[in-house]
Amino acid sequence: MKGKIKIRKNDTVEVIAGSEKGKRGAVVRVLPEKQSVLVQGINMGKKALRKRSQQDQGGIVEIEMPIHISNVMIVGKKSGATRIGYKIDGDKKVRVCRKSGEVL
């Protein structure tokens, strides 16, 4: 792993590269070992699922596929897509928006 992952679960991110460029969504899962994130409704791929029981459907389903962290950028409330910085607020270390300085 090269650097610290600043994006967390439930953050709103915008895709900045690739075929899904410009789309926004919430982070469903962060995969630190692969330096990737799963974003809700973005980078959908098809996967064949086996029938597990009599009631289970099985077949081909659409699921979110991982996107590399370098291809997404966090979205601030005021400033839109921005980089993340850190600031010491009393005893806590908080993430801040680099453009507007708001706490994320």
SULSULRA-V913512 format. One record per backbone hydrogen bond with DSSP energy under -1.0 kcal/mol. NH is the residue of the N-H (numbers start at 1). CO is the residue of the C=O. Records with the same first field share a line. If there is no record, write none. Layout:
NH = CO + CO
This chain:
10 = 27
11 = 8
13 = 25
14 = 73
15 = 23
16 = 71
21 = 18
22 = 15
23 = 20
25 = 13
27 = 11
28 = 38
29 = 38
31 = 36
36 = 31
37 = 67
38 = 29
40 = 26
42 = 39
45 = 63
47 = 61
49 = 59
59 = 49
61 = 47
63 = 45
65 = 43
67 = 37
69 = 35
71 = 68
72 = 69
73 = 14
75 = 12
76 = 80
80 = 76
82 = 74
85 = 96
87 = 94
89 = 92
92 = 89
94 = 87
96 = 85
97 = 102
98 = 83
101 = 97
104 = 95
